[in-house]
Amino acid sequence: MVLVQGGDTAQLALIFERHHVALFRYLLQMTRNRALSEDLVQEVFFRVLKYAKSYDPDCPFARWLYGMAHNAYRDCRHKTRGEQASATVPEVRSTEPISEELFGRKQDVLFLEEALQRLPEDRREVLVLSRYHGLRYEEVAAILNCEVGAVKVRAYRALKELRETFHQLRGDKIYEL
């Protein structure tokens, strides 16, 4: 990124190759719309080039990059506030027989994905960034422009709500102690 800052825009291709898949996954988990997520990834890399001078080499690159993605997503959401996000991620079906255990695991993954989508956006984003993309709470706080304590509280509440929703979707009986 330092080379891109210095004017070597050809290095942007290397940055794209290293990070576009992870950014796409993050944006897909937030939007549930493949086409929109692809467009947002392009927007993020346009912004990387446009705002290259704002990158601080002393800060983790992932924090800066996910911050760009977070802002692109928020801007897009504000533009399309009245519109409904179309085309949720389709369920992949296979005609090959699968074992009952594998079927159960695939079903649990679908329940987990649905439970994640039912979380409030701020809590879902904290889990996506910290659990799916491995960012530390300090990095998530910097991306979301809030305190680390707020991120920890959101993560705790999100995990609790995710667990409850997952078990509801599965039809499990939950016993409180």
N, C-alpha and C positions, 0 to 999 in steps of 0.2 A: 504494500500500500504506500510505503514511503516513496517507492519509485514512481507510482502513479501520481503522487503529490508533486513530484519533481518534473512531471510532464511526460513520462514514459507510459502513455495510455495503452500500449500493447500489453502491458502487464495485467491490465484489467481482465483479459481473457483467462489468465491463470487463476486469478481470484474467482472469476465466474465458475471455472471448472471445479475448484475446490469447495465452493460454498453454495452453488445454486440448488443442489438437491436438498440440502438441509433447510434452506430458506423456503423452498417449495413445500416441504413437509410441514413446516411451521405454519405457513400461510394456508395450506389446505386444512390443517387442523382448526384453524380459526374461521375460515370461510365455508368449508365443505363444498367448494366449487372449484373444480380443476381449471377451467378456462380462466376464471378470475384470478386464481392463484398464480397461474403462468404469467398473466398480465402484470400482476403485482411484483413478481420476481424481476421482470424486465424493468419495471418502474424503480425498483430498489437499485438495480445496477446503473440505471440512468442517474439516480440520485448520488450513488457512490462517486461517479465521475464528476457530477456537478458540484458536490460538496466535499471533494477530496481534500481541500485545504483545511477542513474542520477536523480531520482525523488527527488524533493525538497519539503518537507512537508509544507514549508511556502508558496508555490504557489498552486493555485487551481488545484486539480487533473484533472478536465475536460480539462484544458488548456494543461497539459502535455499529457494526453491520446489522445486528438484530434491532438496534434502535432505529435504524433507517427502515427496516421492514415493519416494525411496529408503527412508525409514523405513516408509512405508505398505506398500511391497512386501515389505520384510523381515518386518514384523509379519504380513502375510498368509501369507507362506511358512512362518513358524514355526507358524501356526495349522493349516496344511494339510500339514504335513511328511510325514505318512504317505500322503496322497492324491496321486494322479498328476494333474498339470495336464492337463485334457482339451482337446480341440479345438484342434489346431494350426492355424496360419493356412492356409486352403485355397489351393491352387494355382489361379490364374485361368487358365481355358482359353477360347480363342476359336475359332469355327468358320471365321473368315476366314483365307485363306491368307497366310502371311508369308514374307518372304525368308529365305534360309538365314543371312544375316548377322544379321538381327534375331532369328531363332530362337536362334542361338548366343549372342547377348547376353542374351536372356531366360534361357537355360539357365545361363549364367554367374552371373546374379543369383540364381537359385535355389540354385546350388552355394554361392555366397557366403553366402546366408542360412542354409543348412544348416551350413556350416562355422562361422559365428558362433554358432549354437545349440550346437554341440559343444564350444565353449570352456568352461573352468571359469567359474562365475558371476562371480567377482571380476574375472577378466580381461575377460570379455564386457562387464561393466558399465562398465569403464574405457573400452573402445573405443566403446561406445554413447554414453556421455556426451561423450567428447572428439572422436570422429570424426563421429558422426551428429548430435550436438547442439551441436557447436562450443564446448564449454566448455574453458577453459584447464586445464592440469594442476593449477594452484594451486586452482582452483575444485573440480575433481574430488576433490582431496585433502581439501578442507574438507567436501565432501558425504560422503565415505567415512570421514572422521575418521581419516586416516592421513597420513604424510609425503609430500611431493611426490616425493621420490626413489622411494618405494614405488610410486607411481602410474606413474612413468616406467618402472620395471622391469616392472611388470605390462603396460603398454602395449607395450613392446618384445617381451616374451615372447608376448603375445597376438597381435601382428602376425605374429610368426614362426610360431606354431602355426596361425594362421588361414591363412597362405599355404600351409603344408604340407598342411593338411586340404583346402583348396580344390583344390589340385593332385591330391590323392589322389581326391577326388570326381570330378574331371574325367577321371581316368585318365591324367594326364600322368606322364611319367617325369621324376624330379627328379634332377639330377646335382649332387652337392656338389663344390665346388672345394677 
